[in-house]
């Protein structure tokens, strides 16, 4: 179950850094549990925006429920979901209130690319920003060779619009340094997420272009 109680209410302070960039959101556990990427989307996106969300640890229903629990804004991006988790689901729901495409596993990378293409083509006349969120890369990395994952990252990280968000969740305790470096080669920066002893969430953004820490905020 996703825990949103300890997630910051002020992640919009990071917006000028993250918008338009591809960012690795690095956690010391399952990134889905604190829903930081969804929180950033909820606070920074606009009603006209569309977010493509890849779920790898929670199904479409839980992802929607988590998103609905975040904040109080009614004008926020709509979701289009690629669900790699839910069992006994194989029929796409492109015309549901929250369009969804189901693929059999996180490691089916070709189907993942096709699913994103299907959801993009079915957008109609929406003109807002496009965002991409992979709630956790770790199940994908566990199920597919790293070189295949890198190829897919090259193909999908350009999906967001010029000022859109591209947030890739990553459990850095589950992977070795080589894997971390390989993934980092495809991002503009790393947003390090950690919890303090008082259950506050610590944010530290590291730009990989100039190797400097741009922001650090700690919130309950």
C-alpha positions in Angstrom: 0.0 0.0 0.0 1.4 3.4 -1.0 2.1 5.7 2.0 1.5 9.3 1.0 1.3 10.7 4.6 5.0 11.5 4.8 5.3 12.8 1.2 6.1 16.5 1.0 3.4 19.0 0.4 6.0 21.4 -1.1 7.6 19.4 -4.0 6.5 22.2 -6.3 9.6 24.0 -5.0 11.6 21.7 -7.3 9.6 22.5 -10.4 12.0 24.9 -12.1 14.7 22.3 -11.9 12.7 19.3 -13.0 10.5 20.6 -15.8 11.9 19.8 -19.2 14.4 17.4 -17.8 14.7 13.6 -17.6 15.2 12.9 -13.9 16.1 9.7 -12.0 14.1 9.7 -8.8 16.4 7.6 -6.6 15.0 5.9 -3.4 16.4 3.5 -0.9 13.3 1.4 -1.3 10.4 0.9 -3.6 9.7 4.3 -5.2 6.0 3.6 -5.5 5.6 3.6 -1.7 6.1 7.3 -1.2 4.6 8.3 -4.6 7.0 11.2 -4.9 6.8 11.2 -8.7 3.0 11.3 -8.7 3.1 14.1 -6.1 5.4 16.2 -8.3 3.0 15.6 -11.2 0.0 16.5 -9.2 1.4 19.7 -7.8 3.1 21.0 -11.0 1.0 19.8 -13.9 -2.0 21.6 -15.4 -5.5 20.4 -16.2 -4.7 20.4 -20.0 -1.6 18.2 -19.4 -1.4 14.5 -20.0 0.8 12.1 -18.0 1.8 8.7 -19.3 2.4 6.5 -16.3 4.1 3.1 -16.4 3.2 1.0 -13.4 5.6 -1.8 -12.4 4.8 -2.6 -8.8 1.2 -1.5 -8.4 -1.7 -2.0 -10.8 -3.8 0.6 -12.6 -6.5 0.7 -9.9 -4.0 1.3 -7.1 -2.2 3.9 -9.1 -5.4 5.8 -9.8 -6.4 5.6 -6.1 -3.0 6.9 -5.0 -3.2 9.8 -7.4 -6.7 10.7 -6.3 -5.5 10.8 -2.6 -2.7 13.3 -3.4 -3.4 17.0 -2.7 -6.6 18.9 -3.2 -6.2 20.3 -6.7 -8.9 19.5 -9.1 -7.1 21.0 -12.1 -4.3 18.5 -12.6 -3.0 16.3 -15.4 -5.1 13.4 -16.7 -3.4 10.0 -16.6 -2.8 7.4 -19.3 -1.5 4.2 -17.8 0.6 1.3 -19.0 0.0 -1.5 -16.4 2.6 -4.2 -16.3 1.4 -5.7 -13.0 -2.3 -6.6 -13.1 -2.9 -10.3 -13.7 -5.7 -11.7 -16.0 -5.8 -8.4 -17.9 -5.1 -8.3 -21.6 -7.7 -6.1 -23.2 -6.7 -2.4 -23.6 -9.1 0.2 -22.2 -8.2 3.1 -24.5 -11.6 4.9 -24.1 -12.0 4.6 -20.3 -12.0 7.7 -18.2 -8.4 6.8 -17.4 -7.1 5.0 -20.6 -5.0 2.0 -19.9 -3.0 -0.6 -21.8 -2.1 -3.9 -20.1 1.1 -5.7 -20.9 2.1 -9.1 -19.5 5.3 -8.2 -17.6 7.7 -5.3 -16.8 10.3 -7.0 -19.0 8.2 -7.0 -22.2 9.9 -3.8 -23.5 8.7 -4.0 -27.0 5.1 -4.1 -25.9 5.9 -1.2 -23.5 7.0 0.9 -26.4 3.9 -0.1 -28.5 1.6 0.7 -25.6 3.0 4.2 -25.2 2.6 4.7 -28.9 -1.1 3.5 -28.7 -1.8 5.9 -25.9 -0.1 8.8 -27.6 -2.0 8.3 -30.9 -5.3 8.2 -28.9 -4.9 11.7 -27.4 -7.2 13.6 -29.7 -6.7 17.3 -29.6 -5.2 17.8 -26.2 -2.6 20.6 -26.3 -1.1 20.7 -22.8 2.3 19.4 -21.8 3.1 15.7 -22.0 4.7 14.0 -19.0 6.2 10.6 -18.6 6.5 8.7 -15.3 7.9 5.3 -14.7 7.0 4.6 -11.1 9.9 2.2 -10.7 12.5 1.1 -13.2 13.7 -1.7 -10.8 11.3 -4.5 -11.9 12.1 -3.6 -15.5 15.8 -3.9 -14.8 15.3 -7.2 -13.0 13.4 -8.7 -16.0 15.4 -7.4 -19.0 19.1 -7.0 -19.9 20.5 -3.6 -19.1 21.4 -2.9 -22.8 17.8 -3.6 -23.8 16.6 -1.2 -21.1 19.0 1.5 -22.3 17.7 1.2 -25.8 14.1 1.6 -24.6 15.0 4.6 -22.4 16.5 6.3 -25.5 13.2 5.7 -27.3 10.8 6.8 -24.6 12.5 9.6 -22.7 11.7 12.0 -25.5 8.0 11.5 -25.1 7.6 14.4 -22.7 7.0 17.9 -24.2 9.7 20.6 -23.9 8.5 21.7 -20.5 7.1 18.4 -19.4 8.3 16.1 -16.6 10.1 12.8 -17.2 10.5 11.1 -13.8 12.0 7.6 -13.6 11.7 5.9 -10.2 14.7 3.8 -9.1 15.5 1.8 -6.0 19.3 2.3 -5.8 19.7 -0.3 -3.1 18.5 -3.0 -5.5 21.2 -2.5 -8.1 25.0 -2.3 -8.5 27.0 0.7 -9.4 27.4 -0.4 -13.0 23.6 -0.4 -13.5 23.2 2.9 -11.7 25.8 4.5 -14.1 24.2 2.9 -17.1 20.8 4.4 -16.3 22.3 7.7 -15.2 23.8 8.1 -18.7 20.2 8.7 -20.0 19.1 11.4 -17.5 19.8 15.0 -16.9 19.9 14.7 -13.1 19.2 12.6 -10.0 16.6 13.5 -7.4 17.8 11.7 -4.3 15.0 10.8 -1.9 15.7 9.7 1.7 13.8 9.7 5.0 15.1 11.2 8.2 14.8 9.6 11.6 11.7 11.7 12.1 10.1 10.3 8.9 10.6 13.5 7.0 11.5 13.2 3.3 14.8 14.7 2.2 15.2 15.9 -1.3 18.5 16.6 -3.0 18.8 17.3 -6.7 22.1 16.6 -8.4 22.6 17.9 -11.9 24.6 15.5 -14.0 25.6 18.2 -16.4 27.6 20.3 -14.0 27.9 17.8 -11.1 26.5 20.3 -8.5 23.7 20.0 -6.0 21.0 22.5 -7.1 18.5 22.1 -4.2 18.0 20.5 -1.0 14.7 20.6 0.9 13.5 18.6 3.8 9.7 18.3 4.5 7.3 16.3 6.5 
